[in-house]
Amino acid sequence: MLTFIFAKRQFRKSQQIKPLPALMLLCLLGTSQPVFSGFFSSSQSSNSNLSNSQQRFLPVEEAFQLSGQLKEQQLILNWRIEPEHYLYRSRFNIRLLEPRTLVLSDMDIPRGEKTHDEFLGEVEILRHQVSIQTRLNISEQLLNQGVVIEVTFQGCADAGLCYPPHRQILNLVPQR
C-alpha cells in the first residue's frame, strides 16, 4: 500500500506543468485573442476592410423570405430572395399536413438561370423573387377550414455558403 502511494506521488510530480512552457502558451493565446473575438462576437463589425467571405451570412429565413396564400383552390407560394442569394429550381417540395386527404396538382415553377454547380452539375437557379403555384383538389368546405403545408427548399449565397435543405410550415386560410 505504501509503495502505491509513493508511486502515485511520483507520478503527480512528473506531471506538473513547467512554468516557462505555460507562460509561452498564455502569451500565444493572449496575442491570438483579437483574431477570434471578431469571429465569435454576435455584433456586426463596422470595419469596412472586411472581405465578403469574412462577413456574416444571413439566417435562411432572412435570405429566403417565404409567404403563402390560398386564392380559391390555388395555393401560391412567394419567396423574396435577398441580393447575392439564389434558390435551386429543382429543390422545391410541398407536403400537405392537413387535411391529409388533400391532393396537389403539379407545381408551376418558373424557369431559372442555367448555371454549373460544382456539386450538382448543370442546374437552374432563381434570384430576386419566385412565385410557385399549384392547384388544390379539395372541396370548398374543407378549403374553408384552411390547410397546413410543409415547404422544403434549398439555396445558396454567392459568397460561398450553401444552406442545407430548409423546411418551413405554413398555416393558410383562404383569402376572400
N, C-alpha and C positions, 0 to 999 in steps of 0.2 A: 504494500500500500504506500509506504514511504517512497519507494522508487517511482511509483506512478506520479505522485505529487511533485517530486523533484524533476521528472522528465517533463511534466506539464509546465512547470515554472520556466524551464529552459526554453521550451517552445515559444512561450509568450515573449520572452526577452528577445529571441531571434526574429520575431515578427513585428517588432516596434518600427515605426516609420522614422527614418533618419531625418534630421532637421533640414539639411541642405536640399535634398530632392523635394521635400514637402514645400519648402519655401519657393523653389523654382516652379512647381506646379501651380501654386497660388498666384504667382506673378503672371504666368501664362494665361490662367483663367481670368485674371483681372484685366489684362490687356485685350482679351477677346470679347469681353462683355458688351462693348458698344456695337459690335457686329451683330450679335444675337438679339440685343434688346429691341432693335427695329423690326426684326423678323417676327418676334413673338408678341409685340405690342398690338393692341386692338385698334389704336387710332391710326388714321392715315397720316403719313408723313407729308409735311409741306415742302420737303426738299424737291425742287424741280429737276435735280440731276438724276433722279431715279429713272432707270430704263423701264420700258414696258414690261419686261419679264420680271422686274422686281416689284411691280405694283400689285395690289391686292386684286383677286378675282371676285366677281360678283357671286352671291349665292344663286343657285339655279333658278329659284322662283323670281329673282330680280332680273336675271339675264333673259329669261323667257317667261313673260307675264301672260298667264292663261286666263281667259274668261270664257264663259259658255252661256248659251241661251236656247230656249225652246220656242220656236215660232210654228204654231200649228203642229204638224208632225215632222218638222225639220229640226234636227239638232245642229247647232252652229257653234264651232269652237274657234276662238280667235287668240292668236299669240301676238304680243308686241315684243319684238326681238331687239335688244339693245345693240347699238352700233358695235362693230367688230366682233359680233357673235353670229352664229348660224345654227339652224336645226337641220338634221338629216331627214330628207323626204321619206326614206324607207323605214324610219324608226318611230312612226306614229302607230298607236294601238288604242282602241277604245273597248273597254269591257263593261258590260251592264251589270250593276249590282242589284238594283231594284227598279222596277219589278223584274223578277227573274225570268218571266215568260216573254220578255221583250226581245224582239229580233231587229237587228240593224241591217240596213242595206249596205252596199259598198260605200266606202268613204270617197268623197270627191276632194282629192288633194291636188293643189296646183302644181304645175311643173316648176322645177327649180333650175338653178345654175349648175351645169355639169362641171365637175372637178375631180381631180385624182386625190384620194385619201391614202396615206401611206399604209394604213392597216386594212381598210375596207375596199381599196381599189377604186374603180370608177363609181362615183356617187352623184346624187343631186342634193344640193343644199339650198335652204331657204333663208333669206335675210329680211330684215326690217319688220315685216308683218306677214302672218299666214292666217288664212281662214279655211277651215275644213268643214264640210257639210256632209250630213248623212240623213237619210230618211228613216224614221222610226215606224215600224209596223206594229201599231198599238191602237187600242180602242181609245176614243176621246175620253171616256170615263176614267180609264187608268192613267192616261196622259195628264189629266187634271190633278191627279194626286202627286205628280212630279216624278222625276227619275233621279237615280243616283248612279253615277258613272265613275269608272276609274280610267284616267287618261295616262298613257305612258308615251314619253317622247325622249329624244336624246339630241344633244347639240354640243357645240364647242365654242371656245373663244379663239380668235385669230392669234392671240399671244401664246398659244400652245397648250391650253388646258381643254381636254375633252371631258365633259361631265359624264358620270355614269347614267344609265337609263333612269329617268325620274318618273315617279308615279304621283299623280295628284287626283284627289277625289272631289267631284263636284256634285252638289245637290241642286237640281234645276227644277223650276216650275214654269209652266207655260206663260209667255207674255201675252197680254191682251191688247 
